[in-house]
Amino acid sequence: MDDASTLPEHVAKNREYWDLQAADYVASGERSWARDEPKWGIFGIPESEARLLPERLDGRDAIELGCGTGYVSAWLARRGASVVGIDNSPKQLETARRLQDEHDLHFPLLLGNAEAVPYPDASFDFAISEYGAALWADPYKWIPEAARLLRPGGELVFLTNGLIAVLCMPDYEAEGPATDRLRRPYFGMHRTEWPDEEGVEFHLGYGNWIRLLRDSGFEVTDMIELRPPEGARTRYPWMSLEWARQWPSEEVWKARRR
């Protein structure tokens, strides 16, 4: 177990925040572990449409950066990957370990920070984050760390909030979902803290994402802007289906380690 007293300030804040949030994610974790086909993001877009996973995972070494309750890692393991999950929240990992026992599907689960993973260089063929590190870790630290962990030709996939959505979200959840008005500057985006939440998010502009990935040793292979189907639903009050059908509420980045 890592020593909480030595964690970077934003990592310690996010551990405390997610230990408090963990109970609200138990039921969704249970549902996701039970699914045969993965569903992604806040609207549950099926893998057959979103295409986040490689065609071949059998025999590959994989890591999930910010695994939460571990359901993405479970999907990878069922497809033949040798997978490791790492997460910053002890409470989230408690749920993940219970669900491993219930589904009789076990793989290593580490308490730790995705900005500093205790594995040697070039340990993995595939790295993924659905939110997790992609939202809650500093990209200027976790992206180079993902590059270090991946072998040449290894793939990185991460899903996070759509940049336009972040620009259009009100400051306070009680104000309702994102609107068609820009609420904050695009330039200088990095660390983001909402007035009514205790966690620390990270968002970058598109050019900064591309430069960071390239400077870290990646080739960007795709960026998918997810659009939910008609009739989709989400439990998150900061986004509406009407908005997400017009502008991307979530985006997926894909990159290959050079």
N, C-alpha and C positions, 0 to 999 in steps of 0.2 A: 504494500500500500504506500502511496506517496504521502509526503508530509505536507499537510494543508498549510502549515505556517510558512512554507517556502514557495508557495504558488505565486505567480504573477497576480497583481491586483484584480485584473478583469477575470482571470480564471477562478480565483477564490470567490468573487461575486457571483459568477455563473454557477459555481458548485452549490452555493447556498440557495440561489434562485431555483435551480432545477431540483434540488432535494425537496423544496416546498411545492413545486409543480408536479412532482412525480406521481402523486396519487391520482391526478386528473388524466394521466396517460396510461393507467393500468388497463382499462377496458379496451381502448383502441389497440394497445399492444396485444392483448389476448385475441382480438379479432384478426389482427394482421398475422400473428403466428399461425392461425388456423386456415389461412387462405392458401389455395393451390396456386393461384396466379397473383403475382405482386400487383399492388395498386399504389400509385405514387402521389405524394403531395396532398394539399388540403382538400382537393376535390376527388381523390381516389381514382386517378386516371389509370386504366389497366396497362400492364406491361406490353400487351399486344399493340397498343397505340403509342405509348410513351417511348419504348425501346431504350431503356436505360442500361440493360444488362448485355454483355457480350453474348454472341451466339454460342461460344464454347467456354464453359467454366470447369468442366471435369478435369481434375488433376491440377488445377491452378491454385496458387497461394494468393489469398485475398485478405484484405483488412477493411473494416468499416470504421471510419473516423468519426466518433460521436455516435455510438450505436444505440443509446437510449435503452429501450426494452429488448433490443436484439433481434427484431423481426427481419430486418434486411439481411443480417448475418445468417439467420435461419434460412431465408430464401436462397442465399448463395450456397450454403451447405447442402441443401436438398438438390442443388444442381451440380453437385460434385466437387465444389471448391473446398479447399482446406482453409478455413476462415478464422480470423481473430477479430474480436470486437473490443474497442477501447472507448470508455466514456468517463466523463468528469464527475458524474453524480453517483454516489454510493446507493442512493434510494432507487434510481433507475436500474442499476445493476442488480439490486435485490429482486425486482420484478423479472428481469431477464433470466436470472438463475432459476427462479421458480418455474418459469415457462420452459426452460431447458429440461427440467425434471419432468414436467407434465407431458411434454412432447417426446421425451427420450431422445433428445438431439443436443449433444454437448460439444462445445468448442470453447477455446480460451476466451475469457472475458476479463479485461484489465481495467482497473481503476486508474485513470491517468488523463493527461492533457495531450490532445492531438498535436500540439505544437512541439512536443518532445516525447516521442514514442520509444519505449525501451526495446527496440529491435535493431539488429545490424543493418547496415547499408544493403540495398538490393535484396531484400527479403521477400518481396511480393511481386505478383504479376498484375494485380488489380487492386485498386483502392476506390472506395465509394463513400459518399456522405449525402444522405437525404436530410437537409438541414444539418443538425449535428455540427461538426467542425465548420461546415460551409457557412453557417450563420453565426456561431457562438465562439469561434476561435479567430485570432488575428490572421488574416490571409497572408500578411507579409512574413508570418512565422510558419503557419501550417502548410502552405503551398510548397515552400522549399523542403519542409519535412516530408511531405508526400513524395516529392521528387527523390529525396534521399532513400526512402523506403522501397521505391519501385525499381525493378530491373529495366535495362534498356528494352524498349518496346512495350513496357507495361502501360496500363491504361488507368486514367483517373476520370471518374464521373462524379459530379456533385450537383445537387439540386438545392436551390435557395429561392428567396423571394425575388420576384421580378423587379428590376430596377425602377421601372416606371411606377409600379405599385408603391414602392417605398417613397418615391417622390410625392405621391398623391395621398398617402395615408394621413389622417388627422393626428395630432399629437396625443389625444386622449381617446381611449377605446369608447368611452361613452358618447363621443361625437358621431359614432357610426362608421360605416365602411369608407374605403377610399372613394374619392370623388374625381371629377374631371378637371380639377384644379391642382397645379403644382404647389406644394406646401413648403418645400425646402430646397436649398441649392443643390445642384448636381455637382459642381466643382468642389473638391475637397472632401468628398464622401469617404469615410473610413469607419471610425468608431461612432456608433449610434446608440443613444440611451433615450428611452421614451419616458416622459414625465411620470406616468402612472405604473411603471414596471421597474424592477430592481436589477434585471439582467442587462448585459452588455452585448449588443449585436454589432456585426461588422458588414458593411456594404461598400462596394467599389463601383466606380464608373466603368463603362465597357472598355475604354482604352486602357485603363489601369489594370483591369483583369487580364487583358491580352498581353500587355507588357510584362506583368508579373509572371504569368505562366511561361512565356517565352524566356524570360531572364532566369527562371528556375530550371530550365532544361526541358520544357514541354513544347510540343507542337499542338496547337489547338486544332481539333478535328471536326468539332461541331458545337453549335450552341442552339438548343431547342427551346423555343418559347411555347410553353404549354398552354393549350386552350381547352377548357373543360367542355364536354358535350352538353347539349341542351338537357335540362332536367337534373344536372349534377347538383349536389348539395355539399355544403361545408359547415362545420360547427364554429368556424372562426368569424367573429363579428366584424373584423377589420376588412373583410372582402365579401363582395356580393357576386353572384353568378352573372348578373347583368354587366357588371364592370369587367369581369374576367373573360367574358365572351367578346369584348371589344379590344382589350389590351391585356398583355401577358402578366398575370399575377405571379407566375413562377417561371424560372428558367433553369435549364440543365446545361452544364458545360461539360464537354468531353475533350480530353487531351491525351496525348501519347508521349511517354518518356523517350527522349532522344537517346 
